Amino acid sequence: MRVYRLQTSKLRTNTYIVQNGDRAFVIDPGGSAREISDIIKNSGARLEAILLTHGHFDHMLGVAELLQIAKEDGAENASVFIHRDDADKICSYKNMAFALGEKVPPFTPDVLLVGGESICIAGIRIDVLHTPGHTDGGVCYAAQDKLFSGDTLFKGTYGRTDLYDGSFAKIKNSIINKLFKLKGDYEVLAGHGDASSLDEERRINTVIFESGESTRLAD
């Protein structure tokens, strides 16, 4: 499994391209669809799926265009995954695009996740963890030794909870009682900023939450 990262959208969203041989999937295409597609094609792979960690605009601005490019290249069956509690954000004010004068090109998700699934895409097992708090439908994806944490868990902090349907209590529970309870260590690949490790975040973020700090926010 090979992971490429590029930054997309005005908010410098981390978009991840995961390649396994001649198959690939993308996590959170916040824009730059042509660049994403070129990376996939230059690696000799074909797009199988787009996985969204949540329904904010900066994580899905490139979905519709990427699907169109994939269709033109013959990958007509690429599927879009999002949690069912965030599906209504795709084409509504709840995706926050209006705040930066953006508009998400419409698309229809193929799979509505509930959390707890183990799915196989591009020959890779992916465990879906429902982690509400940043949004009600926020999810993280665990694949091999990688944890794609979206805007739930960041290096040294956690996602903001002051937007629509955000909740500090929920994100604290998601991190402490779901992510930190995973067995072993993972490389944490967040929706913004630098990579970290789950062991390091267990150490840092546990201190933050035990102090009752509810104002330490990231995008």
C-alpha positions in Angstrom: 0.0 0.0 0.0 1.4 3.3 -1.1 0.0 6.7 0.1 0.4 10.0 -1.7 -0.6 13.2 0.0 -1.4 16.6 -1.7 -3.0 19.7 -0.3 -6.3 20.8 -1.9 -8.9 23.6 -1.3 -8.4 27.1 0.2 -8.1 25.4 3.6 -5.1 23.2 2.6 -7.0 20.0 3.1 -4.9 16.9 3.1 -6.1 14.7 0.2 -4.8 11.1 0.3 -4.4 8.8 -2.7 -3.9 5.2 -1.7 -2.5 2.8 -4.3 -2.3 -0.9 -4.2 -0.8 -2.2 -7.5 -3.1 -1.2 -10.3 -6.0 -0.1 -8.0 -6.5 3.1 -6.0 -8.9 5.0 -3.9 -8.9 8.7 -2.8 -9.8 10.1 0.6 -11.2 13.6 0.8 -10.6 15.2 -2.6 -11.0 18.9 -1.6 -10.2 20.0 -5.2 -7.4 19.6 -7.8 -9.2 16.7 -9.4 -7.0 16.7 -12.5 -3.9 16.5 -10.4 -5.3 13.7 -8.3 -6.3 11.8 -11.5 -2.8 12.3 -13.0 -1.1 10.9 -9.9 -3.4 7.8 -10.1 -2.8 7.3 -13.8 1.0 7.9 -13.6 1.2 5.3 -10.9 -0.5 2.8 -13.3 -3.6 2.5 -11.2 -7.3 3.1 -11.7 -9.7 4.8 -9.3 -12.1 2.4 -7.5 -13.6 4.7 -4.8 -13.7 8.0 -3.0 -13.9 7.9 0.7 -15.1 11.0 2.6 -14.4 11.5 6.3 -17.2 14.0 6.6 -19.4 16.4 4.7 -17.6 19.8 4.8 -16.9 21.4 1.5 -13.2 21.5 1.7 -13.1 17.7 1.8 -15.3 17.1 -1.2 -15.0 20.0 -3.7 -13.2 17.7 -6.2 -15.6 14.7 -6.0 -17.8 15.5 -9.0 -15.0 16.4 -11.3 -12.9 13.4 -10.2 -15.8 11.1 -11.0 -16.2 12.7 -14.4 -12.5 12.3 -15.2 -12.6 8.7 -14.0 -15.6 8.0 -16.2 -13.9 9.4 -19.2 -10.9 7.2 -18.4 -13.0 4.1 -18.2 -13.4 3.8 -14.5 -17.2 4.2 -14.5 -17.8 2.2 -11.4 -15.9 4.4 -8.9 -18.1 4.6 -5.8 -18.4 7.4 -3.2 -18.6 6.6 0.5 -19.9 8.9 3.2 -21.6 8.4 6.6 -25.3 8.5 6.4 -25.5 11.3 9.0 -23.4 13.7 6.8 -25.1 12.9 3.4 -27.4 15.8 3.7 -24.4 18.2 3.8 -23.4 17.5 0.2 -25.7 20.0 -1.4 -26.8 22.2 1.6 -25.6 25.1 3.6 -24.4 22.6 6.2 -21.2 21.9 4.2 -20.1 25.5 5.0 -19.0 26.3 1.5 -20.9 29.6 1.6 -18.5 30.8 4.3 -15.7 31.0 1.7 -17.8 31.8 -1.3 -17.6 28.3 -2.7 -20.2 25.8 -4.0 -19.9 22.1 -4.0 -20.6 20.6 -7.4 -23.4 18.0 -6.8 -22.8 14.3 -6.7 -24.7 11.3 -5.3 -23.0 9.0 -2.8 -23.1 5.3 -3.6 -22.6 3.9 -0.1 -24.0 5.4 3.1 -21.9 4.2 6.0 -23.1 3.6 9.5 -19.8 2.9 11.2 -18.3 -0.5 12.3 -18.0 -1.8 8.7 -15.0 -3.5 7.3 -14.9 -2.8 3.6 -12.4 -4.0 1.0 -11.3 -1.5 -1.6 -8.4 -1.9 -4.0 -7.6 -5.1 -2.2 -7.1 -3.3 1.1 -9.2 -3.9 4.2 -10.5 -0.7 5.7 -12.2 -0.4 9.0 -14.8 2.4 9.3 -14.9 4.1 12.7 -17.9 6.5 13.3 -16.3 9.4 15.2 -18.9 12.2 15.6 -17.9 15.5 17.2 -16.6 17.6 14.4 -19.7 16.6 12.5 -22.4 14.1 13.3 -21.3 11.9 10.4 -17.6 12.1 10.9 -15.6 8.9 10.3 -12.1 7.7 10.5 -10.6 5.0 8.2 -8.1 2.5 9.6 -6.1 0.7 6.8 -3.1 -1.5 7.7 -0.9 0.8 9.9 -2.6 4.0 8.8 -5.4 5.9 10.5 -7.0 8.5 8.2 -8.5 10.7 10.9 -10.2 13.5 8.9 -11.0 16.5 11.1 -11.5 14.4 14.2 -7.9 14.0 15.4 -4.9 16.2 14.5 -1.3 16.3 15.5 -1.4 17.7 19.1 -5.1 18.7 19.0 -8.5 17.8 17.7 -11.2 19.1 15.3 -13.2 22.2 16.0 -16.6 21.7 17.4 -18.2 25.1 17.0 -19.7 24.5 13.5 -23.1 23.0 12.6 -23.8 19.8 14.7 -20.3 19.9 16.3 -20.0 18.7 19.9 -17.0 18.8 22.2 -18.5 16.0 24.3 -18.9 13.8 21.2 -15.5 14.4 19.8 -13.9 13.7 23.2 -15.8 10.4 23.4 -14.9 9.5 19.8 -11.2 10.1 20.4 -10.9 8.7 23.9 -13.3 5.7 23.7 -12.9 4.8 20.0 -9.6 5.9 18.5 -7.5 5.5 21.6 -9.0 2.1 22.2 -7.6 0.7 19.0 -5.0 -1.9 19.5 -1.4 -1.0 18.7 0.0 2.1 17.1 -1.0 3.8 13.8 0.4 6.6 11.7 -2.3 9.3 12.0 -2.9 11.0 8.7 -5.2 13.9 9.5 -7.4 16.1 7.3 -5.1 19.1 7.8 -1.6 19.6 9.0 1.2 17.1 9.7 1.1 13.4 10.4 1.5 12.0 13.9 1.2 8.7 15.6 -1.7 7.3 17.7 0.6 6.6 20.6 1.8 10.3 20.6 -1.8 11.5 20.4 -2.8 9.2 23.2 -0.2 11.0 25.3 -0.9 14.6 24.2 -4.6 14.6 23.7 -5.4 12.7 26.9 -3.8 15.5 28.8 -5.9 18.1 26.9 -9.1 16.3 27.6 -8.4 15.6 31.2 -7.8 19.3 31.7 -11.3 19.9 30.4 -10.1 22.1 27.6 -12.8 22.7 25.1 -11.5 25.6 23.1 -8.4 24.1 21.5 -9.7 24.0 17.9 -8.4 23.1 14.4 -10.1 23.3 11.0 
